């Protein structure tokens, strides 16, 4: 496992590695050992001076932290969780459990809590895979990927039902024009969600967030 982190940490800068050691409670022992080795042997990447706006630099660093270690294995768990969410949703619907919850506030609350739980579970999977918490930008990207995955799986199921029941495929998949705008603007919801997660992490020091 330490060899895995050594390979990844050689792509980090000295400041990034020192930050890892400063927050050891967020990382696995193998990650801490690898960061220490890379620092001692000076195998890290040299930093390039920058004079950009501090806020832009923070977002750029957040994006680079995610991009540097990004791979298909980050997307796969996200899509699998999306498929699991849709499966649970349809099971609840078929069994009639949704009818036990009054429409309105409580149903919306349960749906929101369930969806949030899946997003947090996805953050934890990322932590288990990489040995560190995902960056803010990375979390928003994977949240949105999860959301798009839900829509795709939902449309596949609708398509399957339409074909098996001899219904019109085009009519089943027809969506109002505003639907595309809702999909696009929903990223703002995930940004707000991750800001709330950031506050919770600051308050409770959650290791995987």
PEHU-V782399 format. One record per backbone hydrogen bond with DSSP energy under -0.5 kcal/mol. NH is the residue of the N-H (numbers start at 1). CO is the residue of the C=O. Records with the same first field share a line. If there is no record, write none. Layout:
NH = CO + CO
This chain:
5 = 1
6 = 2
7 = 3
8 = 4
9 = 5
10 = 6
11 = 8
12 = 9
14 = 45
17 = 13
18 = 14
19 = 15
20 = 16
21 = 17
22 = 18
23 = 19 + 20
24 = 21
26 = 23
27 = 24
28 = 131
32 = 28
33 = 29
34 = 30
35 = 31
36 = 32
37 = 33
38 = 34
39 = 35
40 = 36
41 = 37
42 = 39
43 = 38
44 = 38
45 = 12
49 = 47
57 = 53
58 = 54
59 = 55
60 = 56
61 = 57
62 = 58
63 = 59
64 = 60
65 = 61
66 = 62
67 = 63
68 = 64
69 = 65 + 66
70 = 67
74 = 71
75 = 71 + 72
76 = 72
77 = 73
78 = 74
79 = 75
80 = 76
81 = 77
82 = 78
83 = 79
84 = 80
85 = 81
86 = 82
87 = 83
88 = 84
89 = 85
90 = 86
91 = 87
92 = 88
93 = 89
94 = 90
95 = 91
96 = 92
97 = 92
98 = 92
99 = 96
100 = 97
101 = 98
102 = 100
107 = 102
108 = 104
109 = 105
110 = 106
111 = 107
112 = 108
113 = 109
114 = 110
115 = 111
116 = 112
117 = 113
118 = 114
119 = 115
120 = 116
121 = 117
122 = 118
123 = 119
124 = 120
125 = 121
126 = 122
127 = 123
128 = 124
129 = 125
130 = 126
131 = 127
139 = 135
140 = 136
141 = 137
142 = 138
143 = 139
144 = 140
145 = 141
146 = 142
147 = 143
148 = 144
149 = 145
150 = 146
151 = 147
152 = 148
153 = 149
154 = 150
155 = 151
156 = 152
157 = 153
158 = 154
159 = 155
160 = 156
161 = 157
162 = 158
163 = 159
164 = 160
165 = 161
166 = 163
167 = 162
172 = 168
173 = 169
174 = 171
179 = 176
180 = 177
181 = 177
182 = 178
183 = 179
184 = 180
185 = 181
186 = 182
187 = 184
188 = 185
189 = 185 + 186
190 = 186
191 = 187
192 = 188
193 = 189
194 = 190
195 = 191
196 = 192
197 = 193
198 = 194
199 = 195
200 = 196
201 = 197
202 = 198
203 = 199
204 = 200
205 = 201
209 = 206
